[in-house]
């Protein structure tokens, strides 16, 4: 049963995942090519000086890719179910609705984490080749809230889609926008390095509300 549920989720999201992967790859290639061009023009020593002295971050092109990925994967999972009115049927399978939803959400979370991990590994390898460890560490610290925002946005999207009433969907959306905005308060490199635990907590907080909306959806609560 669980394999069938996961395969169903894969069928719904495979095109979205492919599109997101291609966009991410293209953005990374463009970003690396631009940095390489700067190295050739001004020299890597001067580029280091600019990064350290002027607090310039060279990898900002990916800022909103994890956020878009989280929303896109959530929509590709749940919008077809809502449009075809098949989500209620999925919650009446011979497994508990909480387990079914956990399977859906777990799949989407794993996909988001996988995409973010590939991006982060790519950034780390590139940065470690051309820059000292201190700059590579700053790259990880700076991009971490962006990847966390993607995970948070996915959970919020699932929460909104599973909520049966439009009034609470609107409220959930406002709460979600506020939570995601906390990840983008500042673009200063390494600004969140002292708040890693808090960022992680904000990212997983929306997951706590999904179960309640699932119960309300199954009960057919309406505005």
TORZAKE-562410 format. One record per residue: residue number from 1; chain; x, y, z of N, C-alpha, C in turn. Coordinates in steps of 0.001 Angstrom, whole numbers. Layout:
residues N
- NUM / A / X / Y / Z / X / Y / Z / X / Y / Z
...
This chain:
residues 223
- 1 / A / 827 / -1206 / 0 / 0 / 0 / 0 / 864 / 1260 / 0
- 2 / A / 1906 / 1258 / 846 / 2752 / 2437 / 945 / 3552 / 2651 / -337
- 3 / A / 3999 / 1556 / -941 / 4713 / 1677 / -2213 / 3801 / 2276 / -3271
- 4 / A / 2530 / 1873 / -3274 / 1571 / 2416 / -4243 / 1347 / 3902 / -4014
- 5 / A / 1272 / 4313 / -2733 / 1084 / 5730 / -2416 / 2295 / 6548 / -2874
- 6 / A / 3474 / 6033 / -2613 / 4685 / 6750 / -3012 / 4812 / 6826 / -4529
- 7 / A / 4453 / 5735 / -5197 / 4532 / 5743 / -6661 / 3545 / 6747 / -7247
- 8 / A / 2379 / 6838 / -6630 / 1382 / 7815 / -7066 / 1926 / 9239 / -6921
- 9 / A / 2588 / 9503 / -5805 / 3171 / 10828 / -5597 / 4268 / 11110 / -6623
- 10 / A / 5044 / 10084 / -6931 / 6100 / 10258 / -7930 / 5510 / 10601 / -9292
- 11 / A / 4448 / 9922 / -9680 / 3823 / 10187 / -10978 / 3321 / 11629 / -11056
- 12 / A / 2799 / 12141 / -9953 / 2267 / 13499 / -9948 / 3366 / 14552 / -9993
- 13 / A / 4504 / 14238 / -9419 / 5531 / 15267 / -9229 / 6734 / 15134 / -10157
- 14 / A / 6816 / 14066 / -10940 / 8055 / 13804 / -11693 / 8395 / 14940 / -12659
- 15 / A / 7391 / 15511 / -13334 / 7662 / 16597 / -14278 / 8117 / 17855 / -13538
- 16 / A / 7495 / 18117 / -12399 / 7886 / 19277 / -11591 / 9309 / 19122 / -11077
- 17 / A / 9637 / 17927 / -10603 / 10987 / 17670 / -10096 / 12010 / 17863 / -11208
- 18 / A / 11720 / 17334 / -12380 / 12639 / 17474 / -13508 / 12839 / 18940 / -13875
- 19 / A / 11739 / 19692 / -13928 / 11833 / 21113 / -14269 / 12647 / 21868 / -13230
- 20 / A / 12408 / 21583 / -11962 / 13149 / 22260 / -10893 / 14629 / 21904 / -10949
- 21 / A / 14931 / 20640 / -11223 / 16323 / 20211 / -11315 / 17035 / 20923 / -12458
- 22 / A / 16359 / 21050 / -13597 / 16962 / 21715 / -14745 / 17195 / 23197 / -14466
- 23 / A / 16212 / 23844 / -13839 / 16378 / 25264 / -13498 / 17530 / 25445 / -12512
- 24 / A / 17610 / 24559 / -11527 / 18683 / 24652 / -10537 / 20045 / 24440 / -11188
- 25 / A / 20157 / 23444 / -12048 / 21423 / 23176 / -12727 / 21832 / 24369 / -13592
- 26 / A / 20869 / 24901 / -14343 / 21166 / 26048 / -15212 / 21614 / 27257 / -14398
- 27 / A / 20964 / 27490 / -13254 / 21324 / 28627 / -12404 / 22721 / 28455 / -11823
- 28 / A / 23025 / 27246 / -11386 / 24356 / 26992 / -10832 / 25436 / 27171 / -11901
- 29 / A / 25196 / 26654 / -13088 / 26181 / 26791 / -14167 / 26404 / 28263 / -14498
- 30 / A / 25313 / 29008 / -14606 / 25428 / 30447 / -14890 / 26218 / 31158 / -13788
- 31 / A / 25908 / 30818 / -12561 / 26550 / 31469 / -11420 / 28045 / 31148 / -11388
- 32 / A / 28391 / 29890 / -11606 / 29795 / 29493 / -11596 / 30551 / 30125 / -12767
- 33 / A / 29901 / 30191 / -13922 / 30544 / 30807 / -15090 / 30812 / 32286 / -14838
- 34 / A / 29865 / 32956 / -14193 / 30025 / 34384 / -13883 / 31167 / 34603 / -12895
- 35 / A / 31253 / 33725 / -11884 / 32350 / 33840 / -10914 / 33682 / 33556 / -11595
- 36 / A / 33711 / 32540 / -12465 / 34930 / 32216 / -13193 / 35389 / 33363 / -14069
- 37 / A / 34450 / 34048 / -14689 / 34788 / 35206 / -15519 / 35404 / 36315 / -14663
- 38 / A / 34830 / 36530 / -13479 / 35375 / 37544 / -12575 / 36798 / 37193 / -12152
- 39 / A / 37038 / 35913 / -11931 / 38387 / 35480 / -11560 / 39382 / 35786 / -12663
- 40 / A / 38961 / 35546 / -13896 / 39873 / 35783 / -15027 / 40131 / 37277 / -15233
- 41 / A / 39124 / 38103 / -14962 / 39246 / 39539 / -15210 / 40053 / 40263 / -14134
- 42 / A / 39778 / 39952 / -12866 / 40398 / 40701 / -11774 / 41379 / 39874 / -10956
- 43 / A / 41383 / 38547 / -11172 / 42276 / 37690 / -10400 / 41606 / 37203 / -9129
- 44 / A / 41935 / 36005 / -8726 / 41269 / 35403 / -7574 / 41635 / 36103 / -6269
- 45 / A / 42868 / 36642 / -6182 / 43263 / 37345 / -4950 / 42404 / 38587 / -4718
- 46 / A / 42166 / 39337 / -5794 / 41325 / 40530 / -5666 / 39885 / 40130 / -5343
- 47 / A / 39430 / 39018 / -5908 / 38071 / 38554 / -5639 / 37932 / 38176 / -4169
- 48 / A / 38937 / 37516 / -3605 / 38920 / 37214 / -2174 / 38816 / 38495 / -1352
- 49 / A / 39578 / 39495 / -1751 / 39582 / 40774 / -1023 / 38202 / 41423 / -1061
- 50 / A / 37544 / 41354 / -2214 / 36200 / 41921 / -2349 / 35212 / 41176 / -1449
- 51 / A / 35305 / 39845 / -1438 / 34399 / 39037 / -620 / 34575 / 39353 / 861
- 52 / A / 35811 / 39412 / 1292 / 36087 / 39612 / 2720 / 35954 / 41082 / 3122
- 53 / A / 36551 / 41972 / 2331 / 36575 / 43388 / 2697 / 35241 / 44094 / 2534
- 54 / A / 34524 / 43748 / 1468 / 33244 / 44409 / 1191 / 32033 / 43559 / 1563
- 55 / A / 32285 / 42388 / 2112 / 31203 / 41490 / 2545 / 30248 / 41159 / 1389
- 56 / A / 30833 / 40899 / 219 / 30052 / 40581 / -972 / 29800 / 39078 / -1037
- 57 / A / 28584 / 38699 / -1405 / 28244 / 37279 / -1547 / 28025 / 36977 / -3020
- 58 / A / 28721 / 35976 / -3527 / 28729 / 35716 / -4958 / 27699 / 34685 / -5415
- 59 / A / 26989 / 34083 / -4472 / 26114 / 32970 / -4826 / 24632 / 33308 / -4632
- 60 / A / 24312 / 34583 / -4729 / 22936 / 35027 / -4483 / 21939 / 34637 / -5556
- 61 / A / 22405 / 34120 / -6691 / 21485 / 33764 / -7776 / 20513 / 32667 / -7376
- 62 / A / 20870 / 31873 / -6377 / 19992 / 30756 / -5987 / 19065 / 31111 / -4829
- 63 / A / 19044 / 32370 / -4431 / 18326 / 32771 / -3218 / 16919 / 32186 / -3121
- 64 / A / 16129 / 32326 / -4167 / 14720 / 31945 / -4084 / 14399 / 30606 / -4750
- 65 / A / 15409 / 29919 / -5263 / 15148 / 28625 / -5906 / 14592 / 27598 / -4917
- 66 / A / 15157 / 27433 / -3717 / 14564 / 26477 / -2775 / 13129 / 26840 / -2395
- 67 / A / 12855 / 28134 / -2247 / 11497 / 28579 / -1916 / 10513 / 28189 / -3019
- 68 / A / 10877 / 28475 / -4256 / 10021 / 28122 / -5395 / 9852 / 26607 / -5487
- 69 / A / 10929 / 25878 / -5222 / 10870 / 24417 / -5283 / 9897 / 23861 / -4248
- 70 / A / 9959 / 24379 / -3035 / 9058 / 23903 / -1987 / 7596 / 24123 / -2331
- 71 / A / 7288 / 25307 / -2824 / 5904 / 25620 / -3201 / 5465 / 24774 / -4386
- 72 / A / 6330 / 24649 / -5398 / 5980 / 23921 / -6613 / 5726 / 22445 / -6329
- 73 / A / 6556 / 21839 / -5505 / 6365 / 20417 / -5192 / 5079 / 20218 / -4398
- 74 / A / 4809 / 21103 / -3451 / 3564 / 21000 / -2697 / 2342 / 21130 / -3580
- 75 / A / 2366 / 22096 / -4484 / 1224 / 22283 / -5388 / 1062 / 21101 / -6329
- 76 / A / 2174 / 20561 / -6828 / 2079 / 19432 / -7755 / 1548 / 18189 / -7063
- 77 / A / 1726 / 18100 / -5771 / 1192 / 16962 / -5026 / -288 / 17097 / -4719
- 78 / A / -691 / 18265 / -4243 / -2020 / 18377 / -3654 / -3060 / 19028 / -4557
- 79 / A / -2661 / 19899 / -5462 / -3646 / 20536 / -6335 / -4377 / 19520 / -7215
- 80 / A / -3684 / 18553 / -7845 / -4433 / 17552 / -8628 / -5437 / 16778 / -7787
- 81 / A / -5065 / 16490 / -6538 / -5991 / 15774 / -5654 / -7233 / 16614 / -5370
- 82 / A / -7039 / 17904 / -5143 / -8167 / 18781 / -4859 / -9011 / 19012 / -6111
- 83 / A / -8337 / 19195 / -7244 / -9056 / 19442 / -8494 / -9905 / 18237 / -8899
- 84 / A / -9360 / 17042 / -8718 / -10082 / 15820 / -9081 / -10944 / 15277 / -7945
- 85 / A / -10906 / 15989 / -6812 / -11681 / 15594 / -5629 / -11383 / 14164 / -5204
- 86 / A / -10114 / 13793 / -5301 / -9710 / 12429 / -4950 / -8971 / 12355 / -3615
- 87 / A / -8696 / 13528 / -3021 / -7968 / 13523 / -1758 / -8789 / 12862 / -656
- 88 / A / -10099 / 13133 / -643 / -10949 / 12522 / 381 / -10920 / 11004 / 269
- 89 / A / -10892 / 10502 / -966 / -10800 / 9052 / -1181 / -9478 / 8520 / -645
- 90 / A / -8415 / 9278 / -850 / -7099 / 8855 / -362 / -7068 / 8753 / 1154
- 91 / A / -7886 / 9556 / 1806 / -7931 / 9535 / 3268 / -8840 / 8441 / 3811
- 92 / A / -9467 / 7685 / 2915 / -10309 / 6565 / 3338 / -9739 / 5232 / 2874
- 93 / A / -8457 / 5219 / 2576 / -7782 / 3972 / 2227 / -7640 / 3108 / 3481
- 94 / A / -7316 / 1817 / 3305 / -7168 / 939 / 4485 / -5902 / 1222 / 5289
- 95 / A / -5591 / 2489 / 5461 / -4540 / 2942 / 6388 / -5088 / 4186 / 7069
- 96 / A / -4591 / 4496 / 8239 / -5050 / 5677 / 8945 / -4765 / 6925 / 8132
- 97 / A / -5696 / 7888 / 8208 / -5493 / 9107 / 7421 / -4214 / 9821 / 7816
- 98 / A / -3861 / 9726 / 9101 / -2627 / 10365 / 9550 / -1406 / 9719 / 8898
- 99 / A / -1465 / 8406 / 8728 / -355 / 7694 / 8096 / -290 / 8024 / 6611
- 100 / A / -1469 / 8099 / 5960 / -1507 / 8424 / 4533 / -934 / 9819 / 4283
- 101 / A / -1370 / 10792 / 5078 / -881 / 12159 / 4909 / 606 / 12239 / 5244
- 102 / A / 1023 / 11511 / 6278 / 2441 / 11491 / 6624 / 3272 / 10938 / 5469
- 103 / A / 2721 / 9970 / 4750 / 3412 / 9409 / 3590 / 3526 / 10454 / 2487
- 104 / A / 2409 / 11167 / 2219 / 2431 / 12221 / 1197 / 3458 / 13293 / 1555
- 105 / A / 3335 / 13789 / 2781 / 4194 / 14901 / 3215 / 5644 / 14446 / 3338
- 106 / A / 5836 / 13215 / 3812 / 7195 / 12697 / 3919 / 7871 / 12598 / 2566
- 107 / A / 7111 / 12167 / 1564 / 7656 / 12092 / 206 / 8084 / 13483 / -270
- 108 / A / 7190 / 14451 / -137 / 7512 / 15807 / -583 / 8694 / 16392 / 162
- 109 / A / 8777 / 16107 / 1453 / 9891 / 16612 / 2256 / 11214 / 16016 / 1790
- 110 / A / 11212 / 14711 / 1527 / 12432 / 14040 / 1071 / 12881 / 14607 / -269
- 111 / A / 11938 / 14856 / -1163 / 12286 / 15429 / -2469 / 12915 / 16809 / -2288
- 112 / A / 12308 / 17623 / -1437 / 12859 / 18955 / -1181 / 14250 / 18886 / -564
- 113 / A / 14421 / 18014 / 404 / 15717 / 17866 / 1052 / 16769 / 17388 / 43
- 114 / A / 16370 / 16463 / -832 / 17304 / 15935 / -1827 / 17759 / 17032 / -2789
- 115 / A / 16823 / 17827 / -3281 / 17179 / 18918 / -4191 / 18082 / 19940 / -3500
- 116 / A / 17743 / 20262 / -2258 / 18557 / 21225 / -1512 / 19946 / 20665 / -1225
- 117 / A / 20006 / 19381 / -898 / 21291 / 18758 / -584 / 22210 / 18764 / -1801
- 118 / A / 21660 / 18455 / -2963 / 22468 / 18468 / -4185 / 23012 / 19870 / -4465
- 119 / A / 22157 / 20871 / -4271 / 22589 / 22251 / -4483 / 23674 / 22645 / -3492
- 120 / A / 23470 / 22282 / -2234 / 24436 / 22646 / -1191 / 25776 / 21947 / -1403
- 121 / A / 25745 / 20675 / -1806 / 26983 / 19943 / -2089 / 27733 / 20609 / -3245
- 122 / A / 26980 / 20986 / -4283 / 27593 / 21655 / -5431 / 28264 / 22964 / -5008
- 123 / A / 27563 / 23763 / -4221 / 28113 / 25035 / -3747 / 29368 / 24822 / -2902
- 124 / A / 29297 / 23833 / -2016 / 30418 / 23565 / -1121 / 31659 / 23122 / -1889
- 125 / A / 31460 / 22235 / -2864 / 32593 / 21757 / -3658 / 33206 / 22898 / -4451
- 126 / A / 32365 / 23680 / -5120 / 32882 / 24792 / -5926 / 33637 / 25794 / -5057
- 127 / A / 33015 / 26181 / -3945 / 33635 / 27180 / -3066 / 34940 / 26660 / -2478
- 128 / A / 34975 / 25379 / -2104 / 36183 / 24828 / -1483 / 37339 / 24718 / -2467
- 129 / A / 37049 / 24633 / -3764 / 38101 / 24554 / -4777 / 38814 / 25896 / -4927
- 130 / A / 38052 / 26980 / -4914 / 38609 / 28287 / -5245 / 38823 / 29205 / -4046
- 131 / A / 38196 / 28893 / -2913 / 38264 / 29794 / -1778 / 38710 / 29055 / -528
- 132 / A / 39243 / 29780 / 466 / 39612 / 29152 / 1737 / 38383 / 28689 / 2505
- 133 / A / 38619 / 27858 / 3515 / 37525 / 27251 / 4262 / 36616 / 28303 / 4901
- 134 / A / 37181 / 29418 / 5336 / 36366 / 30450 / 5981 / 35288 / 30979 / 5036
- 135 / A / 35623 / 31153 / 3780 / 34641 / 31637 / 2806 / 33637 / 30538 / 2481
- 136 / A / 34117 / 29300 / 2361 / 33213 / 28176 / 2100 / 32208 / 28027 / 3236
- 137 / A / 32692 / 28170 / 4460 / 31796 / 28097 / 5619 / 30767 / 29210 / 5577
- 138 / A / 31184 / 30392 / 5172 / 30254 / 31515 / 5063 / 29196 / 31246 / 3989
- 139 / A / 29574 / 30585 / 2921 / 28625 / 30224 / 1870 / 27536 / 29307 / 2433
- 140 / A / 27950 / 28297 / 3189 / 26990 / 27355 / 3794 / 26077 / 28085 / 4777
- 141 / A / 26663 / 28932 / 5614 / 25872 / 29658 / 6612 / 24873 / 30611 / 5963
- 142 / A / 25256 / 31204 / 4863 / 24388 / 32182 / 4196 / 23249 / 31505 / 3451
- 143 / A / 23515 / 30373 / 2817 / 22480 / 29695 / 2029 / 21569 / 28819 / 2882
- 144 / A / 22002 / 28483 / 4076 / 21208 / 27606 / 4942 / 19783 / 28108 / 5164
- 145 / A / 19560 / 29389 / 5496 / 18174 / 29852 / 5675 / 17339 / 29750 / 4401
- 146 / A / 17966 / 29861 / 3233 / 17224 / 29754 / 1983 / 16705 / 28332 / 1785
- 147 / A / 17547 / 27348 / 2089 / 17101 / 25959 / 1977 / 16051 / 25641 / 3033
- 148 / A / 16213 / 26202 / 4225 / 15208 / 26022 / 5270 / 13883 / 26651 / 4861
- 149 / A / 13948 / 27796 / 4183 / 12734 / 28461 / 3706 / 11988 / 27583 / 2705
- 150 / A / 12725 / 26845 / 1875 / 12091 / 25934 / 929 / 11323 / 24836 / 1633
- 151 / A / 11917 / 24276 / 2672 / 11249 / 23231 / 3443 / 10020 / 23788 / 4154
- 152 / A / 10163 / 24972 / 4712 / 9051 / 25635 / 5388 / 7926 / 25930 / 4403
- 153 / A / 8277 / 26422 / 3216 / 7268 / 26749 / 2201 / 6522 / 25507 / 1738
- 154 / A / 7226 / 24383 / 1657 / 6551 / 23138 / 1268 / 5499 / 22754 / 2313
- 155 / A / 5897 / 22780 / 3583 / 4964 / 22410 / 4647 / 3767 / 23357 / 4692
- 156 / A / 4004 / 24626 / 4479 / 2921 / 25606 / 4472 / 1970 / 25345 / 3302
- 157 / A / 2531 / 25032 / 2137 / 1696 / 24725 / 965 / 815 / 23520 / 1234
- 158 / A / 1398 / 22477 / 1822 / 607 / 21285 / 2172 / -464 / 21633 / 3193
- 159 / A / -114 / 22448 / 4167 / -1059 / 22861 / 5218 / -2244 / 23617 / 4615
- 160 / A / -1955 / 24531 / 3711 / -3016 / 25312 / 3075 / -3908 / 24419 / 2215
- 161 / A / -3314 / 23531 / 1443 / -4086 / 22669 / 544 / -4968 / 21694 / 1315
- 162 / A / -4490 / 21215 / 2445 / -5249 / 20237 / 3221 / -6325 / 20889 / 4085
- 163 / A / -6239 / 22184 / 4273 / -7270 / 22904 / 5035 / -8524 / 23043 / 4173
- 164 / A / -9680 / 22609 / 4666 / -10893 / 22597 / 3838 / -11601 / 23945 / 3685
- 165 / A / -11337 / 24915 / 4551 / -12075 / 26172 / 4488 / -11186 / 27283 / 3951
- 166 / A / -11782 / 28138 / 3104 / -11011 / 29217 / 2493 / -10598 / 30283 / 3504
- 167 / A / -11409 / 30473 / 4526 / -11065 / 31469 / 5547 / -9776 / 31100 / 6245
- 168 / A / -9703 / 29849 / 6686 / -8496 / 29417 / 7380 / -7326 / 29242 / 6415
- 169 / A / -7614 / 28940 / 5170 / -6525 / 28898 / 4183 / -5856 / 30268 / 4077
- 170 / A / -6671 / 31305 / 4056 / -6129 / 32665 / 3984 / -5297 / 32979 / 5223
- 171 / A / -5810 / 32594 / 6390 / -5071 / 32826 / 7635 / -3763 / 32038 / 7626
- 172 / A / -3852 / 30766 / 7198 / -2649 / 29936 / 7126 / -1617 / 30550 / 6183
- 173 / A / -2110 / 31099 / 5063 / -1209 / 31727 / 4110 / -486 / 32923 / 4699
- 174 / A / -1203 / 33728 / 5469 / -582 / 34894 / 6108 / 445 / 34464 / 7142
- 175 / A / 97 / 33448 / 7932 / 1058 / 32930 / 8913 / 2291 / 32383 / 8205
- 176 / A / 2043 / 31632 / 7130 / 3147 / 31053 / 6375 / 4043 / 32110 / 5768
- 177 / A / 3440 / 33155 / 5215 / 4237 / 34235 / 4630 / 5108 / 34901 / 5693
- 178 / A / 4553 / 35056 / 6887 / 5330 / 35642 / 7977 / 6510 / 34768 / 8373
- 179 / A / 6284 / 33456 / 8444 / 7358 / 32537 / 8814 / 8462 / 32529 / 7757
- 180 / A / 8067 / 32443 / 6494 / 9061 / 32417 / 5411 / 9845 / 33727 / 5369
- 181 / A / 9164 / 34832 / 5613 / 9828 / 36142 / 5573 / 10951 / 36235 / 6600
- 182 / A / 10818 / 35486 / 7698 / 11865 / 35507 / 8718 / 13197 / 34987 / 8180
- 183 / A / 13121 / 34165 / 7122 / 14355 / 33611 / 6544 / 15046 / 34610 / 5608
- 184 / A / 14355 / 35701 / 5290 / 14902 / 36657 / 4314 / 14956 / 38081 / 4871
- 185 / A / 15041 / 38205 / 6173 / 15067 / 39528 / 6791 / 16274 / 40326 / 6320
- 186 / A / 17390 / 39645 / 6182 / 18616 / 40301 / 5734 / 19333 / 39411 / 4734
- 187 / A / 20045 / 40051 / 3817 / 20826 / 39310 / 2836 / 22316 / 39359 / 3142
- 188 / A / 22678 / 39891 / 4300 / 24091 / 39967 / 4681 / 24668 / 38568 / 4831
- 189 / A / 25824 / 38303 / 4234 / 26439 / 36974 / 4329 / 26657 / 36537 / 5780
- 190 / A / 26217 / 35335 / 6094 / 26433 / 34782 / 7428 / 25585 / 35389 / 8513
- 191 / A / 24569 / 36156 / 8155 / 23773 / 36857 / 9163 / 23045 / 35900 / 10105
- 192 / A / 22722 / 34705 / 9626 / 21967 / 33744 / 10438 / 22874 / 32700 / 11095
- 193 / A / 24169 / 32922 / 11085 / 25103 / 31909 / 11601 / 24911 / 31633 / 13096
- 194 / A / 24370 / 32592 / 13836 / 24137 / 32414 / 15264 / 22704 / 31979 / 15575
- 195 / A / 21920 / 31721 / 14514 / 20517 / 31361 / 14738 / 20137 / 30098 / 13964
- 196 / A / 21084 / 29180 / 13819 / 20836 / 27965 / 13043 / 19695 / 27143 / 13645
- 197 / A / 19706 / 26990 / 14964 / 18652 / 26225 / 15628 / 17293 / 26880 / 15475
- 198 / A / 17239 / 28192 / 15591 / 15969 / 28917 / 15450 / 15434 / 28791 / 14036
- 199 / A / 16305 / 28881 / 13047 / 15889 / 28731 / 11651 / 15308 / 27337 / 11419
- 200 / A / 15943 / 26316 / 11979 / 15439 / 24945 / 11845 / 14058 / 24808 / 12495
- 201 / A / 13884 / 25425 / 13644 / 12599 / 25367 / 14339 / 11498 / 26024 / 13513
- 202 / A / 11792 / 27181 / 12928 / 10815 / 27876 / 12084 / 10445 / 27018 / 10874
- 203 / A / 11442 / 26321 / 10308 / 11221 / 25518 / 9111 / 10278 / 24354 / 9376
- 204 / A / 10378 / 23734 / 10560 / 9560 / 22554 / 10837 / 8254 / 22893 / 11549
- 205 / A / 8107 / 24125 / 12002 / 6903 / 24510 / 12748 / 5609 / 24246 / 11980
- 206 / A / 5508 / 24571 / 10686 / 4237 / 24336 / 9982 / 3818 / 22868 / 9918
- 207 / A / 4770 / 21960 / 10044 / 4431 / 20540 / 10015 / 3499 / 20168 / 11164
- 208 / A / 3602 / 20895 / 12269 / 2790 / 20588 / 13442 / 1309 / 20857 / 13208
- 209 / A / 970 / 21694 / 12211 / -419 / 22079 / 11994 / -1118 / 21254 / 10909
- 210 / A / -341 / 20449 / 10179 / -921 / 19712 / 9055 / -1955 / 18694 / 9522
- 211 / A / -1695 / 18014 / 10643 / -2595 / 16964 / 11122 / -3994 / 17505 / 11407
- 212 / A / -4060 / 18691 / 12030 / -5372 / 19272 / 12362 / -6182 / 19560 / 11103
- 213 / A / -5544 / 20148 / 10102 / -6258 / 20449 / 8859 / -6688 / 19182 / 8149
- 214 / A / -5889 / 18105 / 8274 / -6256 / 16821 / 7671 / -7540 / 16282 / 8286
- 215 / A / -7634 / 16358 / 9615 / -8840 / 15898 / 10305 / -10048 / 16739 / 9881
- 216 / A / -9863 / 18028 / 9795 / -10951 / 18915 / 9387 / -11379 / 18610 / 7958
- 217 / A / -10415 / 18321 / 7095 / -10742 / 17990 / 5710 / -11558 / 16712 / 5627
- 218 / A / -11138 / 15689 / 6373 / -11856 / 14413 / 6344 / -13264 / 14562 / 6900
- 219 / A / -13434 / 15440 / 7888 / -14750 / 15659 / 8487 / -15657 / 16515 / 7624
- 220 / A / -15097 / 17103 / 6556 / -15890 / 17903 / 5648 / -16262 / 19261 / 6192
- 221 / A / -15421 / 19826 / 7052 / -15689 / 21156 / 7610 / -15738 / 22176 / 6481
- 222 / A / -16711 / 23083 / 6530 / -16877 / 24088 / 5499 / -16978 / 25466 / 6126
- 223 / A / -16767 / 26512 / 5262 / -16889 / 27897 / 5741 / -18325 / 28175 / 6175
